Amino acid sequence: MAAARTPAPYPDVLVTSRPLDEYCALFGLTRAQLAALPGPLLDCPGGAAGLAAEARELGCRVIAADPAYALPLPEVAAHALAARDSMVVAMAARPRLYPALGRCRSESYLRSWDRARRLFTADSAAHPQRYVAAALPRLPFADGTFVLTLSGYLLFAYPELFDLEHQLAALAELVRVTAADGEVRVQPLHDGFGRRCGHLDRLRYALGERRISSEVRRVPQEGRRTCRVLVLRAAGHRRRGIGK
Ligand SMILES: C[S@@+](CC[C@H](N)C(=O)[O-])C[C@H]1O[C@@H](n2cnc3c(N)ncnc32)[C@H](O)[C@@H]1O
């Protein structure tokens, strides 16, 4: 599944390093559900996340895809370190946008990112084939390769890069590489300032025209907060039933 080495197209996008437990909380998944997946999971964009390394420990096969993987690994790690610094500032300015922050201070929360970044660096050095350099809206995977596809902090987080047309193309591509009875989950549905996507209904309508069914699911977070996750699947297929 090795991809051609292409330059990272969007240098302004942060290369973040969330750990597995934060992925589970944000996407409404449990470790047990990941361990029970009957096929591979795609994390796109993978960033410098710990998911691929940590989920493998559970027996879940993860492929991460991200244009940043076209860069030499030390550069990816340096981008991830810079993203951490940006997050300290962003969290101080808008703490409510970061559900995993909970009641802890940003420094102690970001220590979980430091661990995830170290796991990512070690895993991608040892198993580079798990980290594929690729950019939406075109992925180098065959139709239906993955039973579950996760896409966090990209398609709605950077509206200046992804307008409705680009979101539609990217989401359709994520559905294409996901098994017909699998699922694509996307979050957050707001930008870096907490502004909700204003054309979500139009986007869902356009997805429907492409025979992609969609649902906005509320995933409970710590306290009384919820996180909205867009769940997509090929229309007319029964769900495999990855925990709801
Ligand atoms: C904020 S990070 C999210 C990483 C991870 N999903 C997380 O939640 O921590 C955004 C990532 O999107 C990647 N990216 C930028 N453009 C992309 C594209 N067209 N297709 C896929 N990934 C892209 C960046 O390289 C960066 O690593």
The ligand as an SDF file (V2000), in Angstrom:
LIG
                    3D

 27 29  0  0  0  0  0  0  0  0999 V2000
   -5.3670   18.3730   13.1400 C   0  0  0  0  0  0  0  0  0  0  0  0
   -4.5510   16.9690   12.4110 S   0  0  0  0  0  0  0  0  0  0  0  0
   -5.6330   15.6480   12.8450 C   0  0  0  0  0  0  0  0  0  0  0  0
   -4.8770   14.3680   13.1450 C   0  0  0  0  0  0  0  0  0  0  0  0
   -5.6660   13.3380   13.9450 C   0  0  0  0  0  0  0  0  0  0  0  0
   -6.8140   12.8640   13.2110 N   0  0  0  0  0  0  0  0  0  0  0  0
   -6.1110   13.9020   15.2870 C   0  0  0  0  0  0  0  0  0  0  0  0
   -7.3030   13.9980   15.5420 O   0  0  0  0  0  0  0  0  0  0  0  0
   -5.2400   14.2670   16.0800 O   0  0  0  0  0  0  0  0  0  0  0  0
   -4.8750   17.2790   10.7180 C   0  0  0  0  0  0  0  0  0  0  0  0
   -4.0260   16.4400    9.7670 C   0  0  0  0  0  0  0  0  0  0  0  0
   -4.5990   16.5310    8.4560 O   0  0  0  0  0  0  0  0  0  0  0  0
   -3.5480   16.3250    7.5280 C   0  0  0  0  0  0  0  0  0  0  0  0
   -4.0120   16.7390    6.2040 N   0  0  0  0  0  0  0  0  0  0  0  0
   -3.9020   17.9440    5.6190 C   0  0  0  0  0  0  0  0  0  0  0  0
   -4.4680   17.9060    4.4070 N   0  0  0  0  0  0  0  0  0  0  0  0
   -4.9570   16.6670    4.2070 C   0  0  0  0  0  0  0  0  0  0  0  0
   -5.6540   16.0120    3.1570 C   0  0  0  0  0  0  0  0  0  0  0  0
   -5.9630   16.6540    2.0250 N   0  0  0  0  0  0  0  0  0  0  0  0
   -5.9840   14.7080    3.2960 N   0  0  0  0  0  0  0  0  0  0  0  0
   -5.6890   14.0460    4.4390 C   0  0  0  0  0  0  0  0  0  0  0  0
   -5.0260   14.6150    5.4750 N   0  0  0  0  0  0  0  0  0  0  0  0
   -4.6710   15.9020    5.3640 C   0  0  0  0  0  0  0  0  0  0  0  0
   -2.4130   17.1200    8.1180 C   0  0  0  0  0  0  0  0  0  0  0  0
   -1.1600   16.7160    7.5920 O   0  0  0  0  0  0  0  0  0  0  0  0
   -2.5730   16.8540    9.6210 C   0  0  0  0  0  0  0  0  0  0  0  0
   -1.7470   15.8090   10.0500 O   0  0  0  0  0  0  0  0  0  0  0  0
  1  2  1  0
  2  3  1  0
  2 10  1  0
  3  4  1  0
  4  5  1  0
  5  6  1  0
  5  7  1  0
  7  8  2  0
  7  9  1  0
 10 11  1  0
 11 12  1  0
 11 26  1  0
 12 13  1  0
 13 14  1  0
 13 24  1  0
 14 15  1  0
 14 23  1  0
 15 16  2  0
 16 17  1  0
 17 18  1  0
 17 23  2  0
 18 19  1  0
 18 20  2  0
 20 21  1  0
 21 22  2  0
 22 23  1  0
 24 25  1  0
 24 26  1  0
 26 27  1  0
M  CHG  2   2   1   9  -1
M  END
$$$$
